[in-house]
Amino acid sequence: MTATSEARSADGAAHAPQQSRLRRLMRYIPLIAPVLLWTVPCWVLLHAGQHWPLPVTLGGTALFVLGLIAMPLAMVRGHGRRQQDRAAIVGDTLLGASWVLFTWSVLLGVLLRLALTVAGVGDGQNQARIVTWAVLGVAAVLLAWGYAEARRVPRVRQLDVQLPRLGAGLDGTRVVLITDTHYGPLDRARWSARVCAKVNTLEADLVCHTGDIADGTAERRRAQAAPLGTVRATRARVYVTGNHEYYSEAQGWVDLMDELGWEPLRNRHLLLERGGDTLVVAGVDDVTAESSGLAGHRAHLAGALNGADPDLPVLLLAHQPKFVDRAAAGGIDLQLSGHTHGGQIWPFHHLVRIDQPTLAGLSRHGTRTLLYTSRGTGFWGPPFRVFAPSEITLLILRSPQRPPTP
């Protein structure tokens, strides 16, 4: 699939105070969210005027209570110290299902009921039951579709990106971006092989992975990550860490990627030369690296550019889009990032924007810097993608000095 994209101006300074307050509120989400995710749908579907037979009300309520208890317990067992994959699958699936039920219980519980009232359709009980069946129907369809979307091989999103400082010899350079593969509790070794095979059809000069390879240690997820060793590029395959590496022995992932033939750009750069022109390809550790306590791990842009000619264009790999403030201050030409998953399950998109300056696509920051944010190649946690399709990105770099097409 070919997509065109225009650079959008981004001005995060005006929203900084509001974002700071929202970040403080988000600290309480792990305590409040499970209760809201299960009690709101329970109320809308079973208790808000439906007057279901007592066995239906009691049985349905019991299921919601079971979900409220089981989800956090499974999440702790699956993603805590025990790292039990089966528990993680249960907890993640319940999280995704409850989010979809919550969202559509709120939306249809208000909007559909209002529409039915305005249209004069049914009395209170009939309207409530229509809402219940509508919520269940929409949720079932979205979860089935979202699961298929999450498990499929991503489509290719292609766009031309003009860099004013790029020399004519580098015009047409093909950069493939994959990110946020999140190999995890669901074994996706075959999916991984199919993704890598698709990347190889794109005839890339440079292949980039901007982190969050997996949830779990390199030793544990090695089989799923192994196909990355088959990826081909005419110039280089480069990688930077994401925040999830720092939950799972990041150095092990750096070592494995090196073993698979990728260049870990840990606050360093390499040069891509073609046709007498040069592009600096730099990378930094994730912004969470320093707080991990791992010696030598931190996001250090000056270190990444140390020794590079300041007159050369720079392509920077940084896992999180919010690093773009530093990139713009440092005169970077193009930053490639992931992390956001494009929101993954709508309307989580709006919560992502609290922490990140962009959700997906190409945006401009300052006078020179462009940022491309991928929606991600895999998925994290809940095995669903709703209105946030995964992607493999093909960026074709363009020079303003290229000869005109005849």
C-alpha positions as CSV (number, residue, x, y, z in Angstrom):
1,M,0.0,0.0,0.0
2,T,1.3,3.5,-0.9
3,A,0.5,6.4,1.4
4,T,1.3,10.0,0.9
5,S,2.0,12.1,4.0
6,E,2.5,15.8,4.6
7,A,4.7,17.2,7.3
8,R,2.6,18.7,10.1
9,S,3.8,21.4,12.3
10,A,4.0,20.5,16.0
11,D,4.1,22.9,18.9
12,G,4.1,21.1,22.2
13,A,5.2,24.1,24.4
14,A,1.7,25.5,24.7
15,H,0.4,22.1,26.0
16,A,3.3,21.5,28.5
17,P,1.5,22.6,31.7
18,Q,-1.6,20.6,30.9
19,Q,0.4,17.5,30.0
20,S,2.3,17.8,33.3
21,R,-1.0,17.7,35.2
22,L,-2.3,14.8,33.2
23,R,0.9,12.8,33.8
24,R,0.4,13.2,37.5
25,L,-3.2,12.0,37.3
26,M,-2.0,9.0,35.3
27,R,-0.1,7.7,38.3
28,Y,-3.4,6.6,39.8
29,I,-4.7,4.8,36.7
30,P,-3.4,1.3,37.7
31,L,-5.6,1.5,40.8
32,I,-8.7,3.1,39.2
33,A,-8.7,1.6,35.7
34,P,-9.6,-2.0,36.5
35,V,-12.6,-1.0,38.6
36,L,-13.9,1.4,35.9
37,L,-13.2,-1.1,33.0
38,W,-15.4,-3.7,34.6
39,T,-18.0,-1.9,36.6
40,V,-19.1,0.6,33.9
41,P,-20.0,-2.1,31.3
42,C,-21.6,-4.2,34.1
43,W,-23.9,-1.3,35.0
44,V,-24.7,-0.4,31.4
45,L,-25.3,-3.9,30.2
46,L,-27.1,-5.4,33.2
47,H,-28.4,-2.8,35.7
48,A,-29.2,0.5,33.9
49,G,-33.0,-0.1,33.5
50,Q,-33.0,-3.4,31.6
51,H,-34.8,-5.5,34.3
52,W,-33.3,-8.8,33.1
53,P,-34.5,-12.0,34.8
54,L,-32.7,-12.5,38.1
55,P,-30.5,-15.4,36.9
56,V,-29.3,-13.3,33.9
57,T,-28.5,-10.4,36.2
58,L,-26.7,-12.5,38.8
59,G,-24.8,-14.6,36.3
60,G,-23.7,-11.6,34.3
61,T,-22.7,-9.7,37.4
62,A,-20.7,-12.7,38.5
63,L,-18.8,-12.7,35.2
64,F,-17.9,-9.1,35.5
65,V,-16.7,-9.6,39.1
66,L,-14.7,-12.5,38.0
67,G,-13.1,-10.4,35.3
68,L,-12.3,-7.6,37.7
69,I,-10.5,-10.1,40.0
70,A,-8.9,-12.3,37.3
71,M,-7.4,-9.5,35.1
72,P,-5.1,-7.9,37.6
73,L,-4.1,-11.2,39.1
74,A,-3.2,-12.6,35.7
75,M,-1.3,-9.5,34.7
76,V,0.8,-9.7,37.8
77,R,1.6,-13.4,37.4
78,G,2.2,-12.9,33.7
79,H,4.2,-9.7,33.7
80,G,5.6,-9.7,37.2
81,R,8.6,-11.7,38.6
82,R,7.1,-15.1,37.6
83,Q,6.7,-14.2,33.9
84,Q,4.1,-16.9,33.3
85,D,3.2,-16.7,29.6
86,R,-0.2,-18.4,29.9
87,A,-1.2,-16.0,32.7
88,A,0.0,-13.0,30.6
89,I,-2.1,-14.1,27.7
90,V,-5.2,-14.3,29.9
91,G,-4.5,-11.0,31.5
92,D,-3.7,-9.2,28.3
93,T,-6.8,-10.6,26.5
94,L,-9.1,-9.5,29.4
95,L,-7.5,-6.1,29.4
96,G,-8.2,-5.6,25.7
97,A,-11.8,-7.0,25.9
98,S,-12.6,-4.9,29.0
99,W,-11.3,-1.7,27.3
100,V,-13.4,-2.3,24.2
101,L,-16.5,-3.1,26.3
102,F,-15.9,0.0,28.5
103,T,-15.5,2.3,25.5
104,W,-18.6,1.2,23.7
105,S,-20.7,1.0,26.9
106,V,-20.0,4.6,27.5
107,L,-20.4,5.8,23.9
108,L,-23.5,3.8,23.0
109,G,-24.9,4.0,26.5
110,V,-25.1,7.8,26.0
111,L,-25.4,8.4,22.3
112,L,-27.5,5.5,21.2
113,R,-29.9,5.9,24.1
114,L,-30.2,9.6,23.2
115,A,-30.9,8.8,19.6
116,L,-33.5,6.3,20.5
117,T,-35.2,8.8,22.8
118,V,-35.2,11.5,20.1
119,A,-36.6,9.1,17.6
120,G,-39.3,7.9,20.0
121,V,-38.2,4.3,19.8
122,G,-39.3,2.1,22.7
123,D,-39.6,2.8,26.4
124,G,-36.8,2.9,29.0
125,Q,-36.5,-0.9,29.3
126,N,-36.5,-1.5,25.6
127,Q,-34.0,1.2,24.9
128,A,-31.7,-0.2,27.6
129,R,-31.9,-3.7,26.1
130,I,-31.2,-2.3,22.6
131,V,-28.1,-0.6,24.0
132,T,-27.0,-3.8,25.6
133,W,-27.2,-5.9,22.5
134,A,-25.7,-3.1,20.4
135,V,-22.7,-2.9,22.8
136,L,-22.2,-6.6,22.8
137,G,-22.5,-6.8,19.0
138,V,-20.1,-3.9,18.3
139,A,-17.6,-5.2,20.9
140,A,-17.7,-8.7,19.4
141,V,-17.1,-7.5,15.9
142,L,-14.3,-5.1,16.9
143,L,-12.5,-7.7,19.0
144,A,-12.6,-10.3,16.2
145,W,-11.5,-7.8,13.7
146,G,-8.9,-6.3,16.1
147,Y,-7.4,-9.8,16.7
148,A,-7.1,-10.4,13.0
149,E,-5.5,-7.0,12.5
150,A,-3.0,-7.6,15.3
151,R,-1.9,-11.1,14.1
152,R,-1.6,-10.3,10.4
153,V,1.6,-9.3,8.6
154,P,1.6,-5.5,8.4
155,R,1.0,-3.7,5.2
156,V,3.8,-1.6,3.8
157,R,3.4,2.2,4.1
158,Q,5.5,4.0,1.6
159,L,6.3,7.7,1.4
160,D,8.9,10.1,0.0
161,V,10.7,12.3,2.5
162,Q,12.7,15.2,1.2
163,L,15.7,16.3,3.2
164,P,17.1,19.7,2.1
165,R,20.7,18.8,3.1
166,L,20.7,15.4,1.4
167,G,23.1,15.2,-1.5
168,A,22.0,14.1,-5.0
169,G,24.0,10.9,-4.8
170,L,21.8,9.7,-2.0
171,D,18.5,10.6,-3.7
172,G,16.3,7.5,-3.8
173,T,17.9,5.8,-0.7
174,R,15.4,3.2,0.5
175,V,15.0,3.1,4.3
176,V,12.8,0.4,5.8
177,L,11.5,0.9,9.4
178,I,10.2,-1.9,11.6
179,T,9.6,-1.3,15.3
180,D,7.8,-2.5,18.4
181,T,7.7,-6.2,17.3
182,H,7.1,-7.1,20.9
183,Y,7.8,-10.8,20.7
184,G,6.1,-12.1,23.8
185,P,3.8,-14.7,25.5
186,L,2.0,-15.5,22.2
187,D,4.6,-17.4,20.1
188,R,5.0,-15.4,16.9
189,A,8.0,-17.1,15.3
190,R,6.1,-17.8,12.1
191,W,4.7,-14.2,12.0
192,S,8.3,-12.9,12.6
193,A,9.6,-14.9,9.6
194,R,6.8,-13.7,7.4
195,V,7.5,-10.0,8.4
196,C,11.2,-10.4,7.6
197,A,10.4,-12.0,4.3
198,K,8.2,-9.0,3.4
199,V,10.9,-6.6,4.4
200,N,13.3,-8.5,2.0
201,T,11.0,-7.8,-0.9
202,L,11.5,-4.0,-0.4
203,E,15.1,-4.0,-1.5
204,A,16.2,-1.7,1.3
205,D,19.5,0.1,1.5
206,L,19.1,0.6,5.2
207,V,16.8,-1.4,7.6
208,C,16.1,0.1,11.0
209,H,14.5,-1.4,14.1
210,T,13.7,1.3,16.7
211,G,13.3,-0.9,19.7
212,D,10.8,-2.8,21.8
213,I,11.9,-6.0,20.2
214,A,10.2,-8.2,22.8
215,D,8.6,-8.6,26.2
216,G,10.9,-11.0,28.0
217,T,14.6,-11.7,27.9
218,A,16.6,-12.4,24.8
219,E,17.2,-16.0,26.0
220,R,13.5,-16.5,26.4
221,R,12.4,-14.9,23.1
222,R,15.3,-15.9,21.0
223,A,13.3,-18.2,18.7
224,Q,10.8,-15.5,17.8
225,A,13.6,-12.9,17.2
226,A,15.8,-15.3,15.2
227,P,14.2,-14.4,11.8
228,L,15.6,-10.9,12.2
229,G,18.9,-12.5,11.2
230,T,17.5,-13.1,7.7
231,V,16.7,-9.5,7.0
232,R,18.7,-8.1,4.0
233,A,20.0,-4.5,3.3
234,T,22.5,-3.3,0.8
235,R,24.2,-1.0,3.3
236,A,23.3,-1.7,6.9
237,R,20.8,-3.0,9.5
238,V,20.7,-0.8,12.5
239,Y,18.9,-1.1,15.9
240,V,18.3,1.0,19.0
241,T,16.8,0.0,22.3
242,G,13.2,0.7,23.4
243,N,11.9,1.1,26.9
244,H,10.7,-2.6,27.0
245,E,14.3,-3.8,26.6
246,Y,15.0,-2.2,30.0
247,Y,12.3,-4.4,31.6
248,S,14.0,-7.5,30.3
249,E,17.8,-7.3,30.5
250,A,18.6,-4.8,27.8
251,Q,22.2,-5.8,27.3
252,G,21.1,-9.3,26.4
253,W,19.0,-7.9,23.5
254,V,21.9,-5.6,22.4
255,D,24.1,-8.7,22.3
256,L,21.6,-10.8,20.5
257,M,21.0,-8.2,17.8
258,D,24.7,-7.9,17.3
259,E,24.9,-11.7,17.0
260,L,22.1,-11.6,14.3
261,G,24.1,-9.2,12.3
262,W,22.5,-5.9,13.2
263,E,24.4,-2.8,14.3
264,P,23.3,-1.6,17.7
265,L,23.6,2.2,17.6
266,R,24.1,2.8,21.2
267,N,24.9,6.5,21.2
268,R,27.0,6.2,18.1
269,H,26.7,6.6,14.4
270,L,27.8,5.1,11.1
271,L,28.2,6.7,7.6
272,L,26.1,5.7,4.6
273,E,27.9,6.8,1.4
274,R,26.6,6.7,-2.1
275,G,27.3,8.6,-5.3
276,G,29.9,10.8,-3.6
277,D,27.5,11.9,-0.8
278,T,27.2,10.9,2.8
279,L,24.4,10.4,5.3
280,V,25.1,10.2,9.0
281,V,23.0,7.4,10.5
282,A,22.9,7.8,14.3
283,G,21.1,6.2,17.2
284,V,20.5,6.7,20.9
285,D,19.4,4.5,23.8
286,D,15.9,4.9,24.9
287,V,15.2,7.8,27.2
288,T,14.4,5.4,30.0
289,A,17.8,3.8,29.8
290,E,19.6,5.9,32.4
291,S,17.0,5.1,35.1
292,S,17.5,1.4,34.5
293,G,20.8,1.4,36.3
294,L,22.7,-0.4,33.5
295,A,26.2,1.0,33.3
296,G,26.7,3.0,30.1
297,H,23.0,3.0,29.1
298,R,21.5,6.4,28.5
299,A,20.2,8.6,25.7
300,H,23.2,10.7,24.7
301,L,22.8,12.6,21.4
302,A,26.1,14.4,21.6
303,G,27.8,11.0,22.0
304,A,25.9,9.7,19.0
305,L,27.1,12.5,16.8
306,N,30.7,12.7,18.2
307,G,33.1,13.0,15.3
308,A,30.4,13.5,12.7
309,D,30.8,16.3,10.2
310,P,28.1,18.9,11.3
311,D,27.5,19.8,7.6
312,L,26.3,16.3,6.8
313,P,22.6,15.4,7.0
314,V,21.6,13.1,9.9
315,L,19.1,10.4,10.2
316,L,18.5,9.6,13.9
317,L,17.0,6.5,15.4
318,A,15.3,7.1,18.8
319,H,12.6,4.9,20.2
320,Q,10.2,7.5,21.6
321,P,8.9,10.4,19.6
322,K,9.4,12.8,22.5
323,F,13.1,12.7,22.0
324,V,12.5,15.0,19.0
325,D,12.8,18.1,21.2
326,R,16.5,17.2,21.7
327,A,16.8,16.2,18.1
328,A,15.5,19.5,16.9
329,A,17.8,21.4,19.2
330,G,20.7,19.3,17.8
331,G,19.9,20.1,14.2
332,I,18.8,16.5,13.2
333,D,17.3,16.2,9.7
334,L,15.1,13.2,10.2
335,Q,14.2,11.2,13.4
336,L,12.6,7.7,13.1
337,S,10.6,6.5,16.1
338,G,8.0,4.0,17.2
339,H,6.6,3.4,20.7
340,T,3.1,4.8,20.3
341,H,1.6,1.9,18.3
342,G,-0.7,4.5,16.9
343,G,-2.8,4.1,20.0
344,Q,-3.3,0.3,19.3
345,I,-6.9,0.2,20.5
346,W,-9.1,3.3,19.9
347,P,-9.6,5.6,21.8
348,F,-6.3,4.9,23.7
349,H,-4.8,7.3,21.1
350,H,-5.8,10.3,23.2
351,L,-4.0,9.0,26.2
352,V,-0.8,8.4,24.2
353,R,-0.8,12.1,23.2
354,I,-0.5,13.1,26.8
355,D,3.0,11.7,26.8
356,Q,4.1,12.0,23.2
357,P,4.1,14.9,20.7
358,T,2.8,12.7,17.8
359,L,0.8,9.6,17.3
360,A,1.8,8.5,13.8
361,G,3.1,9.7,10.5
362,L,5.4,12.6,9.5
363,S,5.6,15.8,11.4
364,R,7.9,18.9,11.4
365,H,9.6,20.2,14.5
366,G,11.5,23.4,14.4
367,T,12.9,24.7,11.1
368,R,14.8,21.6,10.0
369,T,13.8,18.5,11.8
370,L,11.3,15.9,10.5
371,L,10.0,13.1,12.7
372,Y,8.4,9.9,11.4
373,T,6.5,8.0,14.0
374,S,5.6,4.4,13.0
375,R,2.4,2.7,14.4
376,G,4.6,-0.3,15.1
377,T,5.0,-3.7,13.4
378,G,3.6,-5.8,16.2
379,F,1.5,-5.3,19.3
380,W,2.0,-5.0,23.0
381,G,-0.2,-6.8,25.6
382,P,-3.8,-7.2,24.4
383,P,-3.7,-9.1,21.0
384,F,-5.9,-6.5,19.3
385,R,-5.5,-3.5,17.0
386,V,-8.6,-1.3,16.6
387,F,-8.4,1.7,14.2
388,A,-4.6,1.6,14.6
389,P,-3.2,-0.7,11.8
390,S,0.4,-2.0,12.1
391,E,2.9,-1.1,9.5
392,I,6.2,-1.8,7.8
393,T,7.4,1.6,6.6
394,L,9.4,2.3,3.4
395,L,10.8,5.8,3.4
396,I,12.4,6.9,0.1
397,L,14.8,9.8,0.9
398,R,14.7,12.6,-1.7
399,S,17.3,15.3,-2.4
400,P,16.3,18.7,-3.7
401,Q,19.3,18.5,-5.9
402,R,18.1,15.4,-7.8
403,P,17.8,15.8,-11.5
404,P,14.3,16.3,-12.8
405,T,12.4,13.2,-14.0
406,P,12.2,13.2,-17.8
